[in-house]
Amino acid sequence: MNSEKLLKGFLLTASGLLCFSGVISLIDVQLSLSSAGVIILTSTEANELTAIYGGVFIVLGALCFVVSKRIHDVEMVNFVGLAFWVVALSRFYAAFRHGFPESPRIYVNFATELFLAAAILILNRKVNKSTS
């Protein structure tokens, strides 16, 4: 399989998963976060977590979809890869700042975000090196 198809596949898969997670968070944020061990106690927490998880995941998913159609735009693809790095590094920082979470889902999310960031950035380099 060539690098271009693989990169498009990663971006489209990420797009679908992120949009699905975002919509679930908008519908019922407690359901979405309960597997991560998060218990929402107040309406303020529910509002903030709904906005953050629903909004950020849907925007990242939409961005992945748009970039999958503009695969040769080096800066756009790099931006998506770096966005995943930022989300993963934010999780890492939060673990040190507030303590490591008990839920294994958080570690799976962290590893997935790091993997996607690395894969997108490496494949972007290969795709655009071969076309220039």
DSSP file (Angstrom, degrees, kcal/mol; ACC not computed):
  #  RESIDUE AA STRUCTURE BP1 BP2  ACC     N-H-->O    O-->H-N    N-H-->O    O-->H-N    TCO  KAPPA ALPHA  PHI   PSI    X-CA   Y-CA   Z-CA
    1    1 A M              0   0    0      0, 0.0     2,-0.1     0, 0.0     0, 0.0   0.000 360.0 360.0 360.0 134.8    0.0    0.0    0.0
    2    2 A N     >  -     0   0    0      1,-0.1     4,-2.0     4,-0.0     5,-0.2  -0.370 360.0-111.3 -81.8 163.5    1.4    3.4   -0.9
    3    3 A S  H  > S+     0   0    0      1,-0.2     4,-2.6     2,-0.2     5,-0.2   0.828 113.1  57.5 -62.8 -35.3    1.9    6.2    1.6
    4    4 A E  H  > S+     0   0    0      2,-0.2     4,-2.4     1,-0.2    -1,-0.2   0.930 109.1  44.2 -64.7 -45.7   -0.8    8.4    0.1
    5    5 A K  H  > S+     0   0    0      2,-0.2     4,-2.4     1,-0.2    -1,-0.2   0.889 114.1  51.1 -65.6 -38.8   -3.5    5.8    0.5
    6    6 A L  H  X S+     0   0    0     -4,-2.0     4,-2.5     2,-0.2    -2,-0.2   0.914 110.3  48.5 -65.0 -43.5   -2.3    5.0    4.0
    7    7 A L  H  X S+     0   0    0     -4,-2.6     4,-2.5     2,-0.2    -2,-0.2   0.922 112.2  48.8 -63.1 -44.6   -2.4    8.7    5.0
    8    8 A K  H  X S+     0   0    0     -4,-2.4     4,-2.7     1,-0.2     5,-0.2   0.903 110.8  51.8 -60.9 -40.4   -5.9    9.1    3.6
    9    9 A G  H  X S+     0   0    0     -4,-2.4     4,-2.4     2,-0.2     5,-0.2   0.918 110.1  47.7 -62.3 -44.9   -7.0    6.0    5.4
   10   10 A F  H  X S+     0   0    0     -4,-2.5     4,-2.7     2,-0.2     5,-0.2   0.929 114.1  47.4 -60.5 -45.6   -5.6    7.3    8.8
   11   11 A L  H  X S+     0   0    0     -4,-2.5     4,-2.3     2,-0.2    -2,-0.2   0.910 114.0  45.6 -65.6 -42.7   -7.2   10.7    8.3
   12   12 A L  H  X S+     0   0    0     -4,-2.7     4,-2.3     2,-0.2    -1,-0.2   0.886 114.1  48.8 -69.4 -38.2  -10.6    9.3    7.3
   13   13 A T  H  X S+     0   0    0     -4,-2.4     4,-2.5    -5,-0.2     5,-0.2   0.938 113.2  47.1 -64.6 -46.1  -10.6    6.8   10.1
   14   14 A A  H  X S+     0   0    0     -4,-2.7     4,-2.7    -5,-0.2     5,-0.3   0.897 110.4  54.2 -61.3 -39.7   -9.7    9.5   12.6
   15   15 A S  H  X S+     0   0    0     -4,-2.3     4,-2.4    -5,-0.2     5,-0.2   0.942 110.8  44.4 -59.8 -49.1  -12.4   11.7   11.2
   16   16 A G  H  X S+     0   0    0     -4,-2.3     4,-2.3     1,-0.2    -2,-0.2   0.926 115.9  46.0 -62.6 -46.3  -15.1    9.1   11.7
   17   17 A L  H  X S+     0   0    0     -4,-2.5     4,-2.5     2,-0.2    -2,-0.2   0.906 114.7  47.0 -65.4 -42.0  -14.0    8.1   15.2
   18   18 A L  H  X S+     0   0    0     -4,-2.7     4,-2.6    -5,-0.2    -2,-0.2   0.920 113.3  47.3 -68.6 -43.0  -13.6   11.7   16.4
   19   19 A C  H  X S+     0   0    0     -4,-2.4     4,-2.6    -5,-0.3     5,-0.2   0.914 112.8  50.2 -64.3 -41.0  -16.9   12.9   14.9
   20   20 A F  H  X S+     0   0    0     -4,-2.3     4,-2.4    -5,-0.2    -2,-0.2   0.938 112.7  46.4 -60.9 -47.2  -18.7    9.8   16.5
   21   21 A S  H  X S+     0   0    0     -4,-2.5     4,-2.2     1,-0.2    -2,-0.2   0.892 112.7  51.0 -62.3 -39.8  -17.1   10.5   19.9
   22   22 A G  H  X S+     0   0    0     -4,-2.6     4,-2.1     2,-0.2    -2,-0.2   0.910 110.3  47.6 -64.7 -42.9  -18.0   14.2   19.6
   23   23 A V  H  X S+     0   0    0     -4,-2.6     4,-2.3     2,-0.2    -2,-0.2   0.913 111.3  51.0 -65.7 -42.1  -21.6   13.5   18.8
   24   24 A I  H  X S+     0   0    0     -4,-2.4     4,-3.0     1,-0.2     8,-0.3   0.905 110.1  50.8 -60.5 -40.6  -21.9   11.0   21.6
   25   25 A S  H  < S+     0   0    0     -4,-2.2     4,-0.3     1,-0.2    -1,-0.2   0.880 110.2  49.1 -64.8 -37.6  -20.4   13.7   24.0
   26   26 A L  H  < S+     0   0    0     -4,-2.1     3,-0.2     2,-0.2    -2,-0.2   0.877 115.2  44.5 -68.3 -36.5  -23.0   16.2   22.7
   27   27 A I  H  < S-     0   0    0     -4,-2.3     2,-0.2     1,-0.2    -2,-0.2   0.953 140.1  -7.1 -72.4 -50.1  -25.8   13.7   23.3
   28   28 A D     X  -     0   0    0     -4,-3.0     4,-2.0    -5,-0.2    -1,-0.2  -0.724  58.7-176.6-152.7  94.3  -24.7   12.4   26.7
   29   29 A V  H  > S+     0   0    0     -4,-0.3     4,-2.2    -3,-0.2     5,-0.2   0.829  86.7  56.7 -65.9 -32.2  -21.4   13.6   28.1
   30   30 A Q  H  > S+     0   0    0      2,-0.2     4,-1.6     1,-0.2    -1,-0.2   0.920 107.8  47.8 -65.1 -42.3  -21.7   11.4   31.2
   31   31 A L  H  > S+     0   0    0      1,-0.2     4,-0.6     2,-0.2    -2,-0.2   0.915 112.6  50.4 -60.9 -43.1  -22.2    8.3   29.0
   32   32 A S  H  < S+     0   0    0     -4,-2.0     3,-0.2    -8,-0.3    -2,-0.2   0.878 119.7  34.2 -63.4 -40.2  -19.2    9.3   26.9
   33   33 A L  H ><>S+     0   0    0     -4,-2.2     5,-1.9     1,-0.2     3,-1.2   0.543  93.4  87.1 -97.0  -7.7  -16.9    9.9   29.9
   34   34 A S  H ><5S+     0   0    0     -4,-1.6     3,-1.5     1,-0.3    -1,-0.2   0.851  85.8  56.8 -64.0 -33.3  -18.1    7.2   32.3
   35   35 A S  T 3<5S+     0   0    0     -4,-0.6    70,-0.4     1,-0.3    -1,-0.3   0.703 103.7  55.3 -70.9 -16.5  -15.8    4.6   30.7
   36   36 A A  T < 5S-     0   0    0     -3,-1.2    67,-0.4     2,-0.1    -1,-0.3   0.401 122.0-109.0 -91.4   1.7  -12.9    6.9   31.6
   37   37 A G  T < 5 +     0   0    0     -3,-1.5     2,-0.5     1,-0.3    -3,-0.2   0.653  69.8 145.8  83.0  15.2  -14.0    7.0   35.2
   38   38 A V      < -     0   0    0     -5,-1.9     2,-0.5    -8,-0.1    -1,-0.3  -0.752  30.1-166.1 -91.5 129.2  -15.2   10.6   35.1
   39   39 A I        -     0   0    0     -2,-0.5     2,-0.6    -5,-0.0    -9,-0.0  -0.969  11.3-146.9-114.9 122.4  -18.3   11.4   37.2
   40   40 A I        +     0   0    0     -2,-0.5     3,-0.0     1,-0.2   -10,-0.0  -0.783  21.0 173.7 -92.2 123.5  -19.9   14.7   36.5
   41   41 A L        +     0   0    0     -2,-0.6     2,-0.3     1,-0.1    -1,-0.2   0.761  57.2  37.8-102.1 -30.3  -21.4   16.3   39.6
   42   42 A T  S  > S-     0   0    0      1,-0.1     4,-2.0     0, 0.0     5,-0.1  -0.807  74.7-118.9-124.6 163.3  -22.6   19.7   38.6
   43   43 A S  H  > S+     0   0    0     -2,-0.3     4,-2.6     1,-0.2     5,-0.2   0.817 114.5  58.6 -68.7 -29.3  -24.3   21.3   35.6
   44   44 A T  H  > S+     0   0    0      2,-0.2     4,-2.5     1,-0.2     5,-0.2   0.929 106.9  46.8 -64.3 -44.3  -21.3   23.6   35.1
   45   45 A E  H  > S+     0   0    0      1,-0.2     4,-2.8     2,-0.2     5,-0.3   0.925 112.6  50.2 -61.6 -43.7  -19.1   20.6   34.7
   46   46 A A  H  X S+     0   0    0     -4,-2.0     4,-2.3     1,-0.2    -2,-0.2   0.915 111.6  48.2 -61.4 -43.3  -21.5   19.0   32.3
   47   47 A N  H  X S+     0   0    0     -4,-2.6     4,-2.3     2,-0.2    -2,-0.2   0.936 114.8  44.5 -62.8 -47.2  -21.7   22.1   30.2
   48   48 A E  H  X S+     0   0    0     -4,-2.5     4,-2.8     1,-0.2     5,-0.2   0.930 115.5  46.2 -65.4 -46.1  -17.9   22.6   30.1
   49   49 A L  H  X>S+     0   0    0     -4,-2.8     4,-2.6    -5,-0.2     5,-0.6   0.873 112.3  51.4 -67.3 -36.0  -17.2   18.9   29.3
   50   50 A T  I  X>S+     0   0    0     -4,-2.3     4,-1.9    -5,-0.3     5,-0.7   0.943 113.6  44.6 -62.7 -47.1  -19.9   18.8   26.7
   51   51 A A  I  X5S+     0   0    0     -4,-2.3     4,-1.5    -5,-0.2     5,-0.5   0.925 119.2  42.0 -63.3 -44.8  -18.5   21.9   24.9
   52   52 A I  I  X5S+     0   0    0     -4,-2.8     4,-2.4     3,-0.2     5,-0.4   0.979 123.3  34.1 -69.8 -56.5  -14.9   20.7   25.2
   53   53 A Y  I  X5S+     0   0    0     -4,-2.6     4,-1.7    -5,-0.2     5,-0.3   0.943 125.1  41.8 -67.9 -46.9  -15.3   17.1   24.3
   54   54 A G  I  X<S+     0   0    0     -4,-1.9     4,-1.9    -5,-0.6     5,-0.2   0.960 121.8  40.2 -63.0 -50.8  -18.1   17.5   21.8
   55   55 A G  H  X<S+     0   0    0     -4,-1.5     4,-2.5    -5,-0.7     5,-0.2   0.937 117.6  44.4 -66.5 -49.8  -16.7   20.6   20.2
   56   56 A V  H  X S+     0   0    0     -4,-2.4     4,-2.7    -5,-0.5     5,-0.2   0.914 115.1  48.1 -65.9 -42.7  -13.0   19.7   20.0
   57   57 A F  H  X S+     0   0    0     -4,-1.7     4,-2.5    -5,-0.4    -1,-0.2   0.916 113.5  46.9 -65.9 -41.3  -13.6   16.2   18.8
   58   58 A I  H  X S+     0   0    0     -4,-1.9     4,-2.7    -5,-0.3     5,-0.2   0.913 113.7  48.3 -67.2 -40.7  -16.0   17.3   16.1
   59   59 A V  H  X S+     0   0    0     -4,-2.5     4,-2.5     2,-0.2    -2,-0.2   0.928 113.4  46.7 -65.2 -44.3  -13.7   20.0   14.9
   60   60 A L  H  X S+     0   0    0     -4,-2.7     4,-2.4    -5,-0.2    -2,-0.2   0.906 113.4  49.9 -63.3 -40.0  -10.7   17.7   14.8
   61   61 A G  H  X S+     0   0    0     -4,-2.5     4,-2.1    -5,-0.2    -2,-0.2   0.925 112.0  46.6 -63.2 -45.1  -12.8   15.1   13.0
   62   62 A A  H  X S+     0   0    0     -4,-2.7     4,-2.6     1,-0.2    -2,-0.2   0.895 111.7  51.9 -63.6 -39.8  -14.0   17.7   10.4
   63   63 A L  H  X S+     0   0    0     -4,-2.5     4,-2.6     1,-0.2    -2,-0.2   0.910 108.2  51.0 -63.6 -42.4  -10.4   18.9   10.0
   64   64 A C  H  X S+     0   0    0     -4,-2.4     4,-1.8     2,-0.2    -1,-0.2   0.906 110.9  49.5 -60.5 -41.2   -9.2   15.4    9.4
   65   65 A F  H  X S+     0   0    0     -4,-2.1     4,-0.8     2,-0.2    -2,-0.2   0.936 112.3  46.3 -64.1 -47.1  -11.9   14.9    6.7
   66   66 A V  H >X S+     0   0    0     -4,-2.6     3,-0.9     1,-0.2     4,-0.6   0.918 113.3  49.2 -61.7 -43.8  -11.1   18.2    4.9
   67   67 A V  H >< S+     0   0    0     -4,-2.6     3,-0.9     1,-0.3    -1,-0.2   0.820 100.0  65.1 -68.7 -29.9   -7.3   17.4    5.0
   68   68 A S  H 3< S+     0   0    0     -4,-1.8     3,-0.4     1,-0.3    -1,-0.3   0.783 104.6  47.3 -62.5 -23.9   -7.9   13.9    3.6
   69   69 A K  H << S+     0   0    0     -3,-0.9    -1,-0.3    -4,-0.8    -2,-0.2   0.611 114.8  46.1 -88.6 -14.7   -9.2   15.6    0.4
   70   70 A R    X<  +     0   0    0     -3,-0.9     3,-1.9    -4,-0.6     7,-0.2  -0.412  69.2 152.1-122.2  54.1   -6.1   18.0    0.4
   71   71 A I  T 3   +     0   0    0     -3,-0.4    -1,-0.1     1,-0.3    57,-0.1   0.695  67.6  55.9 -63.7 -23.0   -3.4   15.4    1.0
   72   72 A H  T 3  S+     0   0    0     -3,-0.1     2,-1.2     1,-0.1    -1,-0.3   0.371  76.9 102.0 -95.1   6.0   -0.7   17.4   -0.9
   73   73 A D    <>  -     0   0    0     -3,-1.9     4,-2.2    -6,-0.2     5,-0.3  -0.758  56.9-168.4 -88.0  95.5   -1.2   20.5    1.2
   74   74 A V  H  > S+     0   0    0     -2,-1.2     4,-2.5     1,-0.2     5,-0.2   0.873  80.1  49.4 -56.5 -45.3    1.9   20.0    3.5
   75   75 A E  H  > S+     0   0    0      1,-0.2     4,-2.2     2,-0.2    -1,-0.2   0.893 110.7  49.4 -66.0 -40.3    1.0   22.7    6.0
   76   76 A M  H  > S+     0   0    0      2,-0.2     4,-1.9     1,-0.2    -1,-0.2   0.930 113.1  46.0 -64.8 -45.0   -2.6   21.6    6.5
   77   77 A V  H  X S+     0   0    0     -4,-2.2     4,-2.3     1,-0.2    -2,-0.2   0.913 112.8  50.6 -66.0 -41.4   -1.6   18.0    7.1
   78   78 A N  H  X S+     0   0    0     -4,-2.5     4,-2.8    -5,-0.3    -1,-0.2   0.885 106.6  56.0 -61.3 -38.0    1.2   19.0    9.4
   79   79 A F  H  X S+     0   0    0     -4,-2.2     4,-2.0     2,-0.2    -1,-0.2   0.908 108.1  47.3 -60.7 -42.5   -1.3   21.2   11.3
   80   80 A V  H  X S+     0   0    0     -4,-1.9     4,-1.9     2,-0.2    -2,-0.2   0.932 112.4  49.5 -65.5 -45.3   -3.5   18.1   11.9
   81   81 A G  H  X S+     0   0    0     -4,-2.3     4,-1.7     1,-0.2    -2,-0.2   0.915 112.6  47.3 -58.9 -43.4   -0.6   16.0   13.0
   82   82 A L  H  X S+     0   0    0     -4,-2.8     4,-2.5     1,-0.2    -1,-0.2   0.830 105.5  59.6 -69.0 -31.2    0.6   18.7   15.4
   83   83 A A  H  X S+     0   0    0     -4,-2.0     4,-2.1    -5,-0.2    -1,-0.2   0.905 105.9  48.4 -62.4 -40.2   -3.0   19.1   16.7
   84   84 A F  H  X S+     0   0    0     -4,-1.9     4,-2.4     2,-0.2    -1,-0.2   0.885 109.6  52.9 -66.6 -37.2   -2.9   15.4   17.8
   85   85 A W  H  X S+     0   0    0     -4,-1.7     4,-3.1     2,-0.2     5,-0.2   0.928 108.8  50.3 -60.3 -44.2    0.5   16.0   19.4
   86   86 A V  H  X S+     0   0    0     -4,-2.5     4,-2.1     2,-0.2    -2,-0.2   0.914 110.9  47.6 -62.8 -43.8   -0.9   18.9   21.4
   87   87 A V  H  X S+     0   0    0     -4,-2.1     4,-1.9     2,-0.2    -1,-0.2   0.934 115.0  46.2 -63.0 -45.1   -3.9   16.9   22.6
   88   88 A A  H  X S+     0   0    0     -4,-2.4     4,-2.1     1,-0.2    -2,-0.2   0.923 113.5  47.9 -64.3 -44.3   -1.7   14.0   23.7
   89   89 A L  H  X S+     0   0    0     -4,-3.1     4,-2.6     1,-0.2    -1,-0.2   0.829 108.2  55.8 -67.9 -30.6    0.9   16.3   25.4
   90   90 A S  H  X S+     0   0    0     -4,-2.1     4,-2.5    -5,-0.2    -1,-0.2   0.900 107.4  49.2 -65.8 -40.4   -2.0   18.0   27.2
   91   91 A R  H  X S+     0   0    0     -4,-1.9     4,-2.0     2,-0.2    -2,-0.2   0.915 111.9  49.5 -61.5 -42.5   -3.1   14.7   28.6
   92   92 A F  H  X S+     0   0    0     -4,-2.1     4,-1.7     2,-0.2    -2,-0.2   0.925 111.7  47.6 -63.4 -45.9    0.5   13.9   29.6
   93   93 A Y  H  X S+     0   0    0     -4,-2.6     4,-2.5     1,-0.2    -1,-0.2   0.919 110.7  52.2 -60.4 -44.5    0.8   17.3   31.4
   94   94 A A  H  X S+     0   0    0     -4,-2.5     4,-3.1     1,-0.2     5,-0.3   0.862 105.0  56.1 -62.6 -35.7   -2.5   16.9   33.1
   95   95 A A  H  X S+     0   0    0     -4,-2.0     4,-1.4     1,-0.2    -1,-0.2   0.908 112.7  40.9 -63.7 -41.1   -1.4   13.5   34.4
   96   96 A F  H  < S+     0   0    0     -4,-1.7    -2,-0.2     2,-0.2    -1,-0.2   0.867 119.0  46.4 -73.0 -35.4    1.6   15.0   36.1
   97   97 A R  H  < S+     0   0    0     -4,-2.5    -2,-0.2    -5,-0.2    -3,-0.2   0.898 130.4  18.2 -73.6 -41.4   -0.3   18.0   37.3
   98   98 A H  H  < S-     0   0    0     -4,-3.1    -3,-0.2     1,-0.2    -2,-0.2   0.411 117.8 -89.2-115.0   0.1   -3.3   16.3   38.7
   99   99 A G     <  -     0   0    0     -4,-1.4    -1,-0.2    -5,-0.3    -2,-0.1   0.017  51.2 -67.7 102.0 148.1   -2.2   12.7   39.1
  100  100 A F        -     0   0    0     -4,-0.1    -5,-0.1     1,-0.1    -8,-0.0  -0.519  57.0-116.3 -73.2 133.2   -2.3    9.7   36.8
  101  101 A P        -     0   0    0      0, 0.0    -1,-0.1     0, 0.0     6,-0.1  -0.287   7.2-138.5 -70.6 154.1   -5.9    8.5   36.1
  102  102 A E  S    S+     0   0    0    -66,-0.1   -65,-0.1   -65,-0.1    -2,-0.0   0.760  76.7  93.7 -80.5 -26.6   -7.1    5.1   37.2
  103  103 A S    >>  -     0   0    0    -67,-0.4     3,-0.7     1,-0.1     4,-0.7  -0.499  65.7-150.1 -75.4 129.4   -8.9    4.4   33.9
  104  104 A P  H 3> S+     0   0    0      0, 0.0     4,-1.9     0, 0.0     3,-0.2   0.722  91.1  75.0 -68.2 -19.0   -7.0    2.5   31.3
  105  105 A R  H 3> S+     0   0    0    -70,-0.4     4,-2.7     1,-0.2     5,-0.2   0.873  89.8  56.7 -61.6 -36.1   -9.1    4.3   28.6
  106  106 A I  H <> S+     0   0    0     -3,-0.7     4,-2.4     1,-0.2    -1,-0.2   0.904 107.3  47.8 -61.9 -40.9   -7.1    7.5   29.2
  107  107 A Y  H  X S+     0   0    0     -4,-0.7     4,-2.5     2,-0.2    -1,-0.2   0.863 111.0  51.0 -69.4 -35.3   -3.8    5.6   28.4
  108  108 A V  H  X S+     0   0    0     -4,-1.9     4,-2.6     2,-0.2    -2,-0.2   0.926 111.1  48.5 -65.1 -44.5   -5.3    4.1   25.3
  109  109 A N  H  X S+     0   0    0     -4,-2.7     4,-2.6     2,-0.2    -2,-0.2   0.923 111.8  49.9 -59.6 -44.7   -6.5    7.6   24.1
  110  110 A F  H  X S+     0   0    0     -4,-2.4     4,-2.3     1,-0.2    -2,-0.2   0.932 113.0  45.4 -60.1 -48.2   -3.0    9.0   24.8
  111  111 A A  H  X S+     0   0    0     -4,-2.5     4,-2.6     1,-0.2    -1,-0.2   0.893 112.9  51.0 -64.8 -39.5   -1.3    6.2   22.9
  112  112 A T  H  X S+     0   0    0     -4,-2.6     4,-2.9     2,-0.2     5,-0.2   0.918 110.4  48.7 -63.8 -43.8   -3.7    6.5   20.0
  113  113 A E  H  X S+     0   0    0     -4,-2.6     4,-2.4     2,-0.2    -2,-0.2   0.900 113.0  47.5 -64.9 -40.5   -3.2   10.3   19.8
  114  114 A L  H  X S+     0   0    0     -4,-2.3     4,-2.6    -5,-0.2     5,-0.2   0.924 113.1  48.8 -64.6 -43.4    0.6    9.9   19.8
  115  115 A F  H  X S+     0   0    0     -4,-2.6     4,-3.0     2,-0.2     5,-0.2   0.937 112.7  47.0 -61.8 -47.2    0.4    7.1   17.2
  116  116 A L  H  X S+     0   0    0     -4,-2.9     4,-2.9     2,-0.2     5,-0.3   0.914 112.2  50.6 -62.0 -42.8   -1.9    9.2   14.9
  117  117 A A  H  X S+     0   0    0     -4,-2.4     4,-2.4    -5,-0.2     5,-0.2   0.952 114.7  42.7 -59.7 -49.5    0.3   12.3   15.3
  118  118 A A  H  X S+     0   0    0     -4,-2.6     4,-2.7     1,-0.2     5,-0.3   0.928 115.9  48.5 -63.9 -45.3    3.5   10.4   14.4
  119  119 A A  H  X S+     0   0    0     -4,-3.0     4,-2.8    -5,-0.2     5,-0.3   0.922 113.0  47.4 -62.3 -44.8    1.8    8.5   11.5
  120  120 A I  H  X S+     0   0    0     -4,-2.9     4,-2.2    -5,-0.2    -1,-0.2   0.929 115.4  44.6 -63.5 -45.5    0.3   11.6   10.0
  121  121 A L  H  X S+     0   0    0     -4,-2.4     4,-1.7    -5,-0.3    -2,-0.2   0.910 117.1  44.5 -67.7 -41.7    3.5   13.6   10.2
  122  122 A I  H  X S+     0   0    0     -4,-2.7     4,-2.1    -5,-0.2    -2,-0.2   0.939 116.3  45.5 -68.5 -46.5    5.8   10.8    8.9
  123  123 A L  H  X S+     0   0    0     -4,-2.8     4,-3.1    -5,-0.3     5,-0.2   0.873 109.6  56.1 -65.9 -35.6    3.4    9.8    6.1
  124  124 A N  H  X S+     0   0    0     -4,-2.2     4,-2.4    -5,-0.3    -1,-0.2   0.911 107.7  49.0 -60.3 -41.5    2.9   13.5    5.1
  125  125 A R  H  X S+     0   0    0     -4,-1.7     4,-1.5     2,-0.2    -2,-0.2   0.924 113.8  45.7 -64.0 -43.6    6.7   13.8    4.7
  126  126 A K  H  X S+     0   0    0     -4,-2.1     4,-2.0     2,-0.2    -2,-0.2   0.929 113.7  48.6 -65.4 -45.1    6.8   10.6    2.6
  127  127 A V  H  X S+     0   0    0     -4,-3.1     4,-0.9     1,-0.2    -2,-0.2   0.931 116.9  40.8 -61.3 -46.9    3.8   11.6    0.4
  128  128 A N  H  X S+     0   0    0     -4,-2.4     4,-0.5    -5,-0.2    -1,-0.2   0.682 111.5  56.0 -83.4 -15.8    5.0   15.1   -0.3
  129  129 A K  H  < S+     0   0    0     -4,-1.5     3,-0.4    -5,-0.2    -1,-0.2   0.864 108.4  49.0 -74.6 -38.1    8.7   14.1   -0.8
  130  130 A S  H  < S+     0   0    0     -4,-2.0    -2,-0.2     1,-0.2    -1,-0.2   0.717 112.4  47.9 -75.2 -19.6    7.6   11.6   -3.5
  131  131 A T  H  <        0   0    0     -4,-0.9    -1,-0.2     1,-0.2    -2,-0.2   0.576 360.0 360.0 -96.4  -9.7    5.5   14.2   -5.3
  132  132 A S     <        0   0    0     -4,-0.5    -1,-0.2    -3,-0.4    -2,-0.1   0.482 360.0 360.0 -94.4 360.0    8.0   17.1   -5.3
